[in-house]
Amino acid sequence: MKKVAVIFGTRPEAIKLIPVYFALKEANVEVHLISTGQHREMLNQIFNFFEVKPDIDLDLMTENQDLVDLSSVLLSGLSKVVEDLKPSHILVQGDTTTAMIGSLVGFYKKIKVGHVEAGLRTYNRFSPYPEEVNRRIIGLNADIHFAPTSRAEKTLNDEKLTNIYNVGNTVIDSVLLAKAKVEKNKESYHNTFQFIEDSKKMILITGHRRESFGKAFEDICNAILQLANENPDLIFVYPVHMNPQVKKPVGNILRSVKNVYLIDPVPYDQMVFLMMNAHIILTDSGGIQEEAPSLNIPVIVMRETTERPEGIDEGCAILSGTSHIGITSAFKVIYNDITKWKQMASSPNPYGDGKSSERIAKILSQE
């Protein structure tokens, strides 16, 4: 019988893998959720929302842990778990350090590795950092590659890999499920975010990527400061990541701005509510680049490169870079032109149809 170890450590991984976990259980596959706890507080929110509990919770993160230390404890911790569990398959998602080490453990122990969201590339080793190198390593370790788009599928073929399946992105499965739940309880969410007024458009911001720390992140914050001052009729909402290299510049630059609301990180369902009610989203998040088109919200990608160019090609998003002028210019292109906004909001989502998890479960159950 198949025994699948689903390994994850961050909130985005959990969001994208839990629907696969449900689909595997529906397909009568023995499946075990293994959490490394790379994003402890944020993970608990996801577990509560989806009403799941990890079978094994390693809780390996410590304060001020660098990538070398994290990789070391992940390798030893996951190696022991896999040795005890003896799965037939390991399933990892995306490009985190947890996913990379999970795939390495599978390779070392000659266990088949499935990679969800395979084939994303920027071909710049340091953008995003360390994710670009992580996912290339996972690609070498993986036996089954679940590509989210035809572009990703082609990339994997070009790299001479085999067992490639274009299944769509499981994040769409999650966001559509969450949207349906949120719509049933709109009033309670509005009560939670009473500063959001129907008479004012809301701009949602997320930003936390490691390669933007330092001057690039200060530029992002200063661009938001300018946009907020130039548009006092708009509400800017920023759930601020807990990393001190994010919290400090955000607080220093934006804390005193009247129409900017800096809030703590929110549970997944509340983030979906915020996205549903946004007029424009400014983000460096890969997941939000994929989710927002399903909610018909235009996106400005505050990164120098993106491994998700399909949204830009389709017209759902604009790549602004991280410079002050790049972000403010991209915002004005959308906000000052209602025709442009409508075109972006109505562009089809190139990332999935909500059935990706079923496809993955079917493939794994027959593997």
N, C-alpha and C positions, 0 to 999 in steps of 0.2 A: 504493500500500500504506500502511496505517496505520503511523505511527511515533509511539510514545507515550514522552514524557519523564516519568518518575516522580521527583518532586522531594521530598526530605525532609531533615531535619536533626537530629531528636531520636529518642531510643529509642522513645517511643510511636508516632511516625509510622512508623518502620521496622517495628515489630511489626505495624502495621495495613496497611501497604502491600506488604510482601514477599509475603504470600499472593496479593495481586492481581497482582504481578509474575509469580509462578509460573503463575497462571491465564491471564494474557495470553500467556505463552510457549506454554502448552498450546493456546491458540486461534490459534497461528501469527501473532501480532502482533509486529512489531518493537518491542522495548521496551528503554529505557535507564534504568538506575538512576543518579540524580544526588544525591549527598550533599553538603550544605553543611557538615557537621561541627559543627552547633550543640551537640551532646552527644558530643564526640569519644570519650571512654573508654567510655561506655555503648553507643555505636553499634558499636564493635568487638566487644563481647560478642554483639550480635544477628547481626552478619555471620558470626561463628564458629558460632553455634548453627544458623542456617539455611543455612550453607555457601554464602553468596553474597558477591560482591565488587562494589562500585559500579563502574560504567563510568567515572564521573567523580567525583572526590572533591575538592571545593573547599577544605576545611579552613579556613574563614573566621573561626572564633572566635579571639579573643584574650582575655587576662586582663582582668577588670574592664571588659568591653565593655558599654556601656549600649544601650538599645533603638534610639536614634538612630544610633549608630555601626554597630550590627549591621544595621539596615535599609539603611544606605548601602552597606556592602560586599556585602550580599546582592543589592541591586539591580544593582550594576555587575557582580558575578561571574556571576549567573544570566543577565543580559542577554547577555553574551558567549557563554556556553555555548549558550543557545537560538538565538542568531544563527548559530553554527557548525553546530549539530545540525539545525536546521530541522525540528522535529517537527510532525506534524499535530495532536497533542493534548499538553497538559500535564496531568498528574494530581497533585493535591495532597491532603493529608489534614488534617482537623481545623482547628486554630486557632492554630498557631504563627506566629511572625514569618517563618520560612522559607516556610510555606504561603501567607501573605498576600502576601509579595513575589513568590513564584512565580506566583501568580494575577495580580498586577499586571503582571509581565513578559509573561504571555500576553495580557492585555488590550491592553497597549501595542503588541504585535507582531501583534495580530489572529490569534492562535492559539487554537483551542478549548481551554477549561479545564474539566476535570472535577474536582468537589469531593467527596471521600469523607468521609462523616460530616457531611453538610450539614444545616442547619436547627436546630442546637442554639442556644438562646438563654436568657439570664436577664433580658434587658432592663435590666440594670444595667451601665453602661459600665465600672465599676471592679471588678466581681466576676463572673467572674475577670478580672484585669488582666494583660496587655493582650488576653487571648484573646477577650473578648466583642466588642470592636471589630474585631479581626483577622477573625473569622469573618463578621461583617456585611459587611466589605469584600470578602472572598472571595465571598460570596453575590452581590454586585453584579458581580464580575468573571467568575464562572463561567457556562459555557454548559450544563453538564450537572450536575445535583445528585443525588448518591447519598445519600438520607436513610436513617438507620439504623432509624427507627421510624415508626409512623403519626403520632405526635405531631409529629415533625420534618417529616414530609411535609406535614402540615396547616399548620405554621408557614410553610413555603416557599410554599405556595399562598396563604396569607393575605397574604404579601408580594408577590404578583402575579408570582412567578417562573415560568419554564416549564422543560420538560425535566426533570421531577422523577421519580425512581424510588425506591421504598421497597425497599431490598435487604437490610436487616439490617446488623449491624455486623461488619466484618472482624476485629475483635479476638477474636470468638468462634471464628473459623476458626483463628486462631493459638493460642489457649489450649487448644483441644481437641487440636490437633496436639502441643503441648508436653506436655500431660497424658499422652498416650499414650506419649511418649518417656520421661517421668519414671517412669511406672509400670513400665517395663521395667528400670529401673536404680535401684530404690528404695534398695537397700543402699548404693550409692555416695553417694547424697544424704544418707542418715542418717549416714554416716561424715564427711561434710563438716560437718554440723550436730550434733555429738555432744552439745551442751548441751540439745537437744530430747529430753525424756524421755517415753516412752509413758505414764508414770504421772501426768504433769502436763499440764494444758491450756496451750496456747500462744496468746498474743494477738499478732497481727502489726500493726505500726504503720508507716505511711508518711506523710510530710508534707513538703511543699516549696514550696507555692504562694506566689507573689510577693505576693499581696494579704494574706497572713497574716504577713509579716515584721514584726518588732517586738513590740508588746504581745500581739497575738493569738497569735503563735507561743509566747511565754512562757507564756500561759494554757494552750495545748495541752500544753506540756511539764509544767507544774505539775499538770494534770489526770492525766496519765500517772503522775507521781510519786505522787499520792494513791492512784490505783488500785493501783499496785505495792505501796505500803506497806500498804494495806488487804487485799491478797490475796497474801500471801507464798507461797501454794501454786501461784500462776500464774507462767508464764514470759512475759515481754514481750520481743519481738524487734523491733528497729528498724534496718533498713538505712538509714543516714543519708546523705542527699543531700550532694554535695560542695560545694555553695554555702556559703560562710562564714556567711551570714546564717541558715543552717539549722544547720550544724555547731556554731557557738559556743553558742547557747542550749541545744541538745540536750546538748552535753557538760557545760556548766556546771550544768545542773539534774539530769541523769539519770546522769552517768558513774559515780557512786559507789553507785548503787542495786543491791543484790545480785542481784535477780531481773529486772533489765533488761539485756538484751544489745544493746549498740550495735555494729553491724557495718558494714563498708564496703558500698557499693552492690553488689548481686549480679547475676550474669548472669540473663537472662530465665528460663531453665529452672529455675534455683535459686529465683527468686521464685515461679514456679508451684508448686514443691515446698513452699515456705513457706506459700503460700496454701492448698494442699491439706491441710496439717497444722494450720492455724489453727482455733481455736474461734470467735473473733470477729476481724474486721479493722477497725482504726481508720485512716481514710485521708482525704486530700483529693484523691486521684488520680481523674481521670475514668476512666481505663482500668480501674482495679481495681473501680470501681463496676460496670462492665460484666462483668468477668471473673469476679468472685467468685460471682455467682449460678449460673454454669455449674459451679462447684465445690461448690455447696451450703454456702457460708459466709456467715453474716450480716455485714452491713457497717454501720459507723457512719461517716457522712460528716461530717468535721470542717470544714465550710464554712458560710457564712451563706446561700448560695444554691447551687443546682446546676442545670445545664442538662440533667441526666439524671434528671428526676423520675419516669420510668417505674419505676425500681427501688423508689422509695419508695411509689409508688402500688400496685405489685404486692406489696409487703410484704417485699422482699429487703433493704431498707436503711432506716435512720433518719437523718434530717438533724438533727445535734446543734448546729450552729453551732460557733464557736471558743471560746466561753466555758468557763471551768473547770467551772461548775455544769452547763452544757449537756452537756458530754462525759461527766462522771461520772454524771449522771442517766441518759443514754441507755445507758451501759454497764450500769448496774444493772438497767434495764428488761429487758435481754436476758439478762444473766448470772444474775440471781436468779430467773428464771422459765423453767424448762426447756420448758414448753409454748410460750412465746413464741419461744424459740430454735429449736425444731423447726419451728414455723410459718414462720419466716423462712428457715431452711435448706432447706425443701422447696418454697418459692415458685418458680414457673417463671421462667426468664430471659426478660425482655421484649426483649432486645437482639439476638438472632440465633439461627440454627440451624446455623452452620458452613458455609453455602453462599453467603455474600455475595460472596466474591471471584469465584466462577463467574458469578454474575449480572452483576457489573460488567464482567467480561471479555467476556461475550456482548453486552452493550449497546454497549461501545466498539468491538468488532469489526464491528458492524453499523451503527455511526454514520455 
